[in-house]
Amino acid sequence: MGTATKILSSLDALNDVSGKAKAKLLWGMERWFAENKPADDFGDYIESTTSTKRITVLRYANVWKQIDEEQIPKKVQKRPMRDLVPIAGLI
């Protein structure tokens, strides 16, 4: 059972890294979209072209915006996305 729990922990860590990478990518895409397609809704566009729901797009982009603007302390930034989403929502 020890090996299985180590694998599960590794997968959890990978999921956390991929969530933050997705947040950073969505934040950058949202900024580009605002400059180049201001009349269109970014969240709707991503939802219609990927499997990511609009609410997730907006929440993840907001998390990275708050990280970029240093509104979320460095110590807290290390937390998983499931924790960062509600934290960023309060800021």
C-alpha positions, 0 to 999 in steps of 0.5 A: 500500500505504501507504493500506491500512496506515494504514486497518489501523492505524486499524481496530486502534486502533478495535478497541482502543477498543471492547475497552476500552469493552466491558470497562468495560460488562461490569464495570459490568453484572457489578457490577449483576448481583451486587447484583440477581441474586446467585443467577445466573451473570453469565458464563453469562447474557451468553453465553446472550444475546449472542455473547460467550463466558463466558470473555471476559466474565469476563476483560474484566470483570476487566481493567476491575476492575483498571483501576478499582482502579488495580492496572494502572499508567496506562502499562500501561493504554494497551496493547491488551486482548490484552495487558491480559487476561493482565496482569490475570490475574496480579494 
